Amino acid sequence: MAWLGYGLYVYWCNPVPVFSLPPAPPALSDNVYPQIVDCAAEIREAGKLAELEQLPEYGSLQQKQEVITANKALLQKIRSILAKPAQAVHLEYQTGDPTMDNYRSIARLFAAEAKLYEQQGRYGQALSSYMDGFTFLEKVLNGGNVLHLTYCFIGSIPLFQAVPSVLPKLSAQEAESGARRLEQILATEYPLSTLLAQDFRSWLTGWQRTVRGQSMRGFRLDLPKSDLEREILYKPKQPLSKAAQLYAQMWIEQAKLPFPEQRVVEYPPALQQLGRDLVVRSPEDIALQVARYTYVRTRLRLLYTALRLEAYRKTHGRYPASLKELGDSPYFIDPFSNKPFVYRPQDNSYVLYSLGPNSIDDGGAPFPEGRLRREQPGDIGLVPNFPSRPS
């Protein structure tokens, strides 16, 4: 009877929770995402690409040609699927999946190819290589969650670092063509609220599996082996599950707001009793992912604005007095401040920057981009400033 009573007690503490979240994106019938995963796993000469990234202009012409030749078939394969729809097929890392370094190596490959074209004076083709890299990484993110955001964020960094050098060399037509490609990318960007909903769905599904597995432990006399395991097993799950549902809903609603209006959603008291990251991600982790997402959107918009500025200069012989002379576009808006980018023409050049995560104009002071915190001062210019490893 004691055995049965203990089993019933554990079973009562562990009813399988049911959660309500926005529906997942509808499945694509012609999804090429598995081919994207294959591409990331097929990268060759990854070590050489990492070494070339540290050299001016990605090394010599011969060094670039060697790694591009080694990956010629891969580049062709990637370009054959860029125009096709893609959507992440699973939300958790699985053994054998490509890592962040795989996706960063893909970006380095496109950057090396672009630098090769730039060295040969083929500036339009160089820009096209960069755009292919950005398109590939946007497809990696589509339909995914924080895992895929991390791939996109880390992978984009080599492209953001390399692309500014080609901009002044473009013709008006080449700059306009690049801007149109960026418009297509930005117009179909994956919403932050959907990304977070997918991430919560992954976490809460894992929590359901955990609770389901625990519910029968008492009948098997599978006793907890640590204080934390004991606390989790015996704590009633209904308050925890309700708190997790509310926490997820509040974050998803925050993600629909402009970045400067968003607020960090703290753990509800019921979840705080279990420590960090046991039911859902911690507020600090989610806030970092929101900043990463906004960072990538900001840099793509900065690049778009710079392309429009170059097209204007090549057509009119000068940079515009203000961004208003370029016309209206939602992509002249800084996602971090929800206001137009700061822009000032200076002789034959210009100043262009985002206010960064603190949404304050720090006079163009370089932003230490390895520190994506809301209170971090500094402004995000067209050329990245990475004094340390990216966060």
C-alpha positions, 0 to 999 in steps of 0.5 A: 500500500505504501508503494501504491500511495507513493506512486499515486502521490508522484503521479498527482504531482506530475500531470502532463501540462497542456500549453497554448501557443500560436500555431507553427508556420504551415509546412512547405510542400517543396521545402529545400531546408534539408538541402541547406543542412547538407550544404552546410555540412559539405563545406571544404577547407574550413580551416583555410577559410578561417585563416583567410578571414584574418588576412587583408582582403582574404589573402592573395588571389591564389589563396582565395582561388584555391578555397573557391575551387575546392568548394566550386560544386558546393557554391553551385549547389547553394545557388541552385536552391536560393530561389526555392522556399525553405523552412526549418524542419526541426527545432532542436540540435541533433547529432550530425547537424551542422554547427555554428562554425559550419554556417560561418564557414559558408559565409566566409566562402562567399566573402572570399569569392566576393573579395576575389571578384573585387580584386579583379574589378568585378564589383557587381559580381562581388556584391552579388556574392555577398547577397547570395550569402545573406540570402542563404543565411536568411533561409537558415533562419526561416521557420526556426527558433533561437538555434537557427537565429544563432546560426544566422547571427554568427554566420552573418558576421563575416559578411557584415565585416567584408562587404563595406569595402566594395560599396564605393566602387559600385556603379549606380546600376549595381548599387540599385540592383543590390538594394533591390535584392536586399529589399526582397530579403527584408520584405520576407524576414522571419518575425521575431514573435514567431521565432520566440513562439517556436522557441517556447514551443520547443522548450515547453514540449521538452518540459511535457516530455520531462513531466510525462516521464516523471509521472510513472516514476513512483510506481517503479520506485525510481527515487530521486538521486539529488536534492534538485531532482527531488525538488522537481519530482515532488513539486506540483506541476500545475503552478509551474506550467501556468507560470510558463504559459504566461511567461511565454505569452508575455514575451511573444507580445513584447516581441511584437513591439518596436525594440525601444518599447520592449521590456524584459519579462522576468521569471514568474515567482513559481519558475524562480523556485526551480532555478534557471533554464529548467522549464523555459529560457531565462529572461537574460537569455531571451533578451540576448536573442532579441538583441541578436535578432534586432542586430541582424535586422539593423545591419541589413538595413544599414547596408540597404541604406548605404547601397541607396546612398551610393546609387544616389552619389553615382547618379548626382555626383554627391551624397544627399543632404538627408535620407529624405532625398532618397525617398520613403522606405521602411528600411531607413528606420533603425530597428534599435531606436524605431527612428531614421538612422543617423546620417550626415554627409561629410565632403566626399563621404558620410556618417551613418549609424544606428543608435544600438541597443541603448537607443541613445545617440552616443555621437557615433562612438564605436559600439563594442559589438561583442556586448549586445546588452540594452544598457551598452553605450555606443552606436552601430556604424556600417563597419562592425567594431569587434574588439572581442568575440561576438556574444 
